[in-house]
Amino acid sequence: MKIVQKTLELEGTVYKPSSPFEATLVESTRITDPESPDDIRHLIIETKGSGIIYKEGQSMGVIVPGEDERGKRNRPRLYSIASARKGEAGQKERLALTVKRVLFTDEETGKIVKGLASNYLCDLTPGEKFLMTGPVGRTFILPEDDTTDLIMVAVGTGIAPFRAFLHHIYKERKSWNGQMFLFFGAKTGMEAIYMNDENNDIGQYYEEETFNAFQALSRTGEKKYVQHSIEENQEAVWDSLVNNNFSFYLCGLKGVEAGVNEIFKNIADSKGKNWEEMREGFKKEKRWHIEVY
């Protein structure tokens, strides 16, 4: 068994919910098309004086002012850091979060309900201060061995940690010897975060020899979901799995995991392999990483 080696030895300060730090919003930019019903924002946050040091794949917590239904202070809502370790745009004391304004209709009352943390963050204006905790997360980080193939699966704002991965690899490290496979799902091209007309931070890497991107749009044409993209490009991914030199990451809504797992099971069955045994082995080797919400 070959364990994927990862190191998280950071000397920065970690803030607990009982003692958060006060951050400042620097910039709030909508990164979905103006015609899109989804308001998704790239928030740049100043952490000056906090002593925070993080790695790609970690998360920060945001505490919304007020109390919950039990009369206790609201618990932190975690958001993946969308910046590489050297800071947003290379500024060490700035980091970015990717936040979707959550709105849904209550089935009983028919009223529009606003997600507490997401609307709080999206309504902040530059210069406003708010409470943050973290960074947290010890497993959803890059391997030490740069010959490792990276298989990244994201839906919606689940793209945030992969933006950080790619910025670190191509902007800070300048290279990676393994192949990178990014499977990204969105409703339409307007919601293809960091790969659209509003912001093309990830699209800039399409020319890199080691970067392979596959997009799935669920509300246009054939209504393709991210698991379908994996199925269509299974041979390249399967080679990485059987060669046992990969690290798999999935980030997004909970429902995505089941669909992706089913596709891998179907592929394994067609190869005469037992998928459950394979996946359990990958977990023990620390190759299989899931962050869903």
N, C-alpha and C positions, 0 to 999 in steps of 0.2 A: 504494500500500500504506500503510495506516494502522497504525503500530505502537502497541500498547498501552503507555502510559507508566507505569512503576512506579519508585518511589524507595526505596532501602534504605540510607539514610545514617544510621547509628546510631553513637553515640559510646561505647557500652557495652563492657564486657569480654567477649571470646569465649574460652572455655576449651577447650583441646585435650586429647585423651586422655592426653598425656604430663604434663599439669598440670591435672587436674580440680579442681573446687571441692567443698567439703563442704556439702551441703544438708541441711535438716531436714524430715522429714515432719510436717505440722501436723494433717492430717485424712485419713482413709481411709473413704470412704462408698460402700457398695454402691448402685448406681443401677439395678439390675435387680430385678424382683419376687422376693421370697423363694422363690416357687414355680418360678422359672426355673432351669434347669440351668446357665446361664451366669453366672458371677460377674464382673461388670464394675464397676469402681470409679472413682470420681472422687477423685483424690489432690490435695490442696492442699499445696504445697511452699514452704517459707521459703527465700528466696535472699538474706537480709539480709547486707549487706557485700560481695556478689559483684560489684556494678557491672554486672549484666546488664541490658541493654535489648533488647527484641525487638519484632517485629511479628507480627501475626496471620498464620498460615500457616508460621511457622518451627517448628523442632523442637529438642528437647533430648535429649542422650544420657545413658543411665544405665549405669554400670559395676558389674557384679555382682562381688562379691569372689571371688577364686579364679583358677584358671588353666584354659585350654582344653586340648584333647587334645594340643596341641603344646608345652605347658608355658609358654605365654605368658599374660600377664594378659588376662582377658576383654575383648573389644572392646566399645565402647559400643553399646547398643541404642537406636535413635532412636524418640522418641515425639512426635507433634504436640502443640504447646502448645494447650490448650483455653481459654485466657484471652485477653482483649483486652489491648492494649498498656499500659493503665494499671494492670494487675495484677488478680489474682483479687479480685472484689468491691471493686474500686477500691483495693486495697492494693498499692502499687507493688512491694514486694519479696516478693510471693507470686505463684505461677503454678500452674496446674492441668494435670494429665495425665489422660487417659482410658485405663484399662488393663484388658484382659480377661485373666483367669487362663486360660492355655492348658494344656489337658489333652487328650492323645490316646492311643489304644491302638496299641502297636507291633504291626504285622501279623505279624512273625515270632515274637515271644515272647508276645504277648497281654498284656503288662504295660502299666500306665498310665505314660505319660511326661509329665513336667511341663516346660513351657516355662521356660527358665532365668530370663530377666529378668522375665517377667510374674509368675511365682510369687514371686520375690524381692520385687518391689514390693508385690504384694497381701498378702504376709505381714508387711510392715513395720508397726510400730505407731507411733502419734503420739509424737514426741519422738526417734525414732531418726534417725541421720544416715547419709547415703550419698553416693557420689561421682557428680557430674554433669558433663557437657561441653556445649558450645554457648553460645549458640544458633547453628543452622545453617539454611541455605535462603535462596535469593535470588530464586526465581521464583514460588513458590506464595503470592503476596501480592496484596493488593487493588490495583486500578488507581488512578491519580491522578484520573481523570475520573469524577465521581460520576453521570454520566448513563449510564454503562456498565451494561448488563444483566448480572447475575451468574447463571450456570447452575452449580449445585453438585450433584454426585452423590456420595453416600456410602453405604457399607455398614458396619454394625457400628461399631467404634471410629473408622472413617474420618470420623465426624461431628465429631470433636474440633476440627479447624481451622475448621469452619463455625460451630460454637458461638462461637468467637473472632470470626469475621467479623461475625456478627449482633450480638454484644454491643458490638463497636466501633461498628457502624453505628447501632444503635438506642439504646444507652446512652451512648456517648461522643460520637459525631458528632451524634446525634439525628435524622439524616435521610439519605436516599440517593435521588437522582432517577431512577435506573434501576430496572428491575424485578428482583426476586430470585426465582429458581426453585430450590427445594431438593427433590431426589429422594433419598429415604432408604429403604434396604432393611434389614429385620431379619427374624428368624425369626418372632416373634410380637410382639404389642403389649407383652409383658413385657420384651422386649429392645430396644424402640424408645427408644434412649438419649436422655436429655434431653427426651423427649416421652412420659413415662409417669407413673404415680402416684407413683413414687419421686422423680422429678426432672423438672420441666417447664420447664427453662430456655429451651428453644427454642419450646415450645408457647405461651409468653406472647406471641409475636410474630404469632400467627395473625390478630390483628385489624389489623395494619399493612397499609395499602393497597398497599404495594409488595412485600409478602411473599406468595409462593405456595408451599405445601408439598404434596408428593405422597408418600404412604407406600406401600411395597410389602412385604407380609408373605408370606414363602415357606413357612411351615409351618401356615398356616391357610387354610381355604376353598379358593379357586382356586389357591393357591400362586403368588402373583405375585412376580416379581423386579423389581429396580429398572429394568431396561431396558424392562420392560413398561409401567411408569408413564410413561417417556419416550415410548413409542409412543402411549399413550392421550392424551397431552397434547402431541403433536408440533407442532400448529399454532402454539401460543404460542412454543415454543422455536425452531421453524424460522424464524419471523419475526425473532427476534433474530439468528439466524445469517446470514440473507440481508441484513439491514440492516447487518451488519458493525459492530455496536456492542455487543459482548458480551465477556465473559471466562469461559471454561469451566474448571471444576475437577472432578477426579475423585479421590477418596481412598478406599482400602479394599484388599481382597484382590486379588491379581493377576488372578484369573479374571474379575473384574467388567469389566475393560477390554474384553475380547474381545466379551462380550455387548452392551455399550453401543455399541461400534463397529459391530457387525453391524446393530443397530437403526437407527443413523444412516445406514448404507449403504442399508438398505431404504427409509428415508424419502426419501433423496436420489434413489434409482432411480425412485421413484414420481413425483418431481418433474422427472425428466429431467436430473438433475445427476450429475456424477462425484464421488462422495464422497471418494475418495483424493486427488484434486486439491484439493478444498475443504479437507480436513483439513491437508494439507501447507501450504496457504496460511495457515491459521489458526496453525499452528506458527511459521511465519516471522514472522507479525505479533505473536507472543507472546500469542496469545489462548487457546492450548490447553495446559492444565496437568494432568499426570498424576502422582500419587504413590501407588504401589501397593507392597504388601509381601507 
